[in-house]
Amino acid sequence: MQYSLDLTGYCCPLPLFMAKKAMDDLKKGDSLEILLNKQSSLADFELLVQENYFQIEIIEQAVKNKIIFTLLAQ
C-alpha cells in the first residue's frame, strides 16, 4: 500500500515523532511518502530511516520549499 504524510505544518521534533509512528504501522512492501518543510532536517530523517531498516527510494526532491521523499518497508 502507498501512504502519504504531510508534515509541512509542523516544527521539529514533531515531524520526527509523527513519521516514526507512521513507519511503525507500515507492513513489508508498503511505501510512505513524507512531505517536510525546509526547516525540518533531512539528515535527522535519514538517520531515523537507517535505524529502523527502511529503504529510501527518493532521497530528496525540492518542490515549493518542501522536501519530499519516499520510504519502502522491507
VEXDOLUM-319265 format. One record per atom (N, C-alpha, C): residue in three letters; x, y, z negated. Coordinates in steps of 0.02 Angstrom, whole numbers, padded with zeros to 5 digits, always signed. Example, Ala and Ser with C-alpha at 12.3 -4.5 7.8 and 13.67 -1.06 7.14 Angstrom:
ala+00660-00284-00390/ala+00615-00225-00390/ala+00660-00165-00390/ser+00642-00112-00354/ser+00684-00053-00357/ser+00645+00002-00394/
END
This chain:
met+00041-00059+00000/met+00000+00000+00000/met+00043+00062+00000/gln+00018+00116+00028/gln+00054+00179+00029/gln+00019+00228-00017/tyr+00059+00261-00058/tyr+00033+00310-00106/tyr+00071+00376-00096/ser+00039+00430-00116/ser+00071+00496-00112/ser+00060+00532-00178/leu+00111+00566-00201/leu+00108+00602-00265/leu+00134+00672-00254/asp+00091+00722-00261/asp+00110+00792-00251/asp+00126+00823-00319/leu+00191+00835-00331/leu+00214+00863-00395/leu+00238+00934-00387/thr+00218+00967-00333/thr+00243+01035-00319/thr+00219+01087-00369/gly+00166+01074-00405/gly+00139+01123-00452/gly+00167+01116-00522/tyr+00216+01073-00531/tyr+00243+01059-00598/tyr+00317+01076-00603/cys+00338+01094-00664/cys+00409+01109-00677/cys+00439+01050-00715/cys+00504+01039-00703/cys+00540+00985-00738/cys+00537+00998-00813/pro+00529+00945-00850/pro+00538+00874-00834/pro+00474+00837-00815/leu+00417+00871-00812/leu+00353+00837-00798/leu+00354+00796-00733/pro+00381+00822-00677/pro+00382+00781-00617/pro+00418+00714-00626/leu+00472+00714-00664/leu+00508+00652-00677/leu+00465+00601-00714/phe+00431+00625-00767/phe+00389+00581-00806/phe+00330+00554-00765/met+00300+00598-00725/met+00243+00578-00684/met+00264+00529-00629/ala+00323+00541-00599/ala+00348+00496-00548/ala+00364+00428-00578/lys+00395+00427-00636/lys+00412+00364-00670/lys+00349+00324-00684/lys+00296+00357-00707/lys+00233+00322-00720/lys+00204+00292-00656/ala+00206+00330-00602/ala+00181+00306-00538/ala+00224+00248-00512/met+00289+00252-00522/met+00334+00199-00500/met+00321+00134-00538/asp+00304+00139-00601/asp+00290+00080-00642/asp+00229+00042-00616/asp+00184+00076-00582/asp+00123+00045-00557/asp+00131+00014-00487/leu+00188+00027-00454/leu+00198+00000-00387/leu+00211-00075-00388/lys+00187-00108-00337/lys+00200-00179-00328/lys+00247-00188-00269/lys+00278-00246-00264/lys+00326-00260-00210/lys+00295-00244-00142/gly+00331-00206-00102/gly+00308-00186-00036/gly+00270-00121-00034/asp+00249-00094-00092/asp+00214-00030-00094/asp+00264+00027-00080/ser+00237+00082-00055/ser+00280+00141-00046/ser+00247+00201-00080/leu+00288+00246-00103/leu+00265+00306-00138/leu+00300+00366-00109/glu+00262+00412-00080/glu+00289+00474-00054/glu+00282+00526-00110/ile+00337+00559-00126/ile+00338+00608-00180/ile+00355+00676-00150/leu+00313+00726-00166/leu+00324+00795-00144/leu+00345+00836-00205/leu+00402+00869-00198/leu+00429+00910-00253/leu+00437+00982-00229/asn+00437+01028-00277/asn+00456+01096-00259/asn+00531+01102-00262/lys+00558+01155-00237/lys+00631+01163-00233/lys+00663+01170-00302/gln+00623+01185-00354/gln+00652+01192-00421/gln+00668+01124-00452/ser+00635+01072-00429/ser+00648+01005-00454/ser+00714+00979-00426/ser+00750+00943-00466/ser+00816+00919-00446/ser+00810+00852-00411/leu+00826+00850-00348/leu+00825+00787-00310/leu+00874+00738-00340/ala+00930+00762-00367/ala+00980+00718-00398/ala+00950+00679-00457/asp+00908+00713-00496/asp+00875+00679-00552/asp+00830+00623-00528/phe+00795+00635-00472/phe+00750+00585-00445/phe+00790+00527-00414/glu+00846+00542-00383/glu+00888+00489-00355/glu+00914+00444-00411/leu+00932+00472-00467/leu+00956+00433-00524/leu+00899+00389-00552/leu+00839+00418-00558/leu+00781+00380-00581/leu+00767+00321-00535/val+00772+00332-00471/val+00760+00280-00421/val+00812+00224-00428/gln+00875+00243-00434/gln+00929+00193-00440/gln+00921+00152-00504/glu+00904+00185-00559/glu+00897+00150-00622/glu+00839+00100-00622/asn+00790+00112-00578/asn+00731+00069-00576/asn+00730+00024-00514/tyr+00787+00020-00480/tyr+00797-00026-00424/tyr+00747-00016-00367/phe+00732+00046-00351/phe+00691+00062-00293/phe+00737+00082-00235/gln+00711+00077-00176/gln+00748+00096-00116/gln+00719+00162-00091/ile+00762+00210-00076/ile+00739+00273-00047/ile+00741+00265+00029/glu+00683+00272+00061/glu+00681+00268+00134/glu+00699+00334+00166/ile+00667+00387+00143/ile+00681+00454+00169/ile+00708+00494+00110/ile+00772+00511+00112/ile+00802+00543+00053/ile+00777+00615+00044/glu+00780+00655+00096/glu+00758+00724+00089/glu+00733+00751+00155/gln+00680+00788+00152/gln+00652+00819+00211/gln+00622+00885+00188/ala+00651+00941+00208/ala+00628+01006+00185/ala+00570+01030+00228/val+00514+01045+00195/val+00455+01071+00229/val+00424+01124+00184/lys+00425+01187+00207/lys+00393+01241+00170/lys+00412+01242+00096/asn+00476+01244+00081/asn+00502+01246+00013/asn+00483+01185-00028/lys+00472+01129+00005/lys+00457+01067-00030/lys+00508+01014-00011/ile+00519+00968-00055/ile+00562+00910-00042/ile+00516+00849-00038/ile+00522+00810+00014/ile+00481+00751+00022/ile+00526+00690+00029/phe+00514+00638-00010/phe+00550+00576+00000/phe+00504+00518-00015/thr+00520+00461+00012/thr+00479+00402+00005/thr+00517+00346-00029/leu+00485+00313-00076/leu+00515+00256-00112/leu+00482+00192-00088/leu+00520+00139-00086/leu+00494+00073-00068/leu+00507+00026-00126/ala+00454-00003-00153/ala+00461-00051-00208/ala+00489-00116-00181/gln+00539-00143-00213/gln+00571-00205-00190/gln+00549-00264-00231/
END
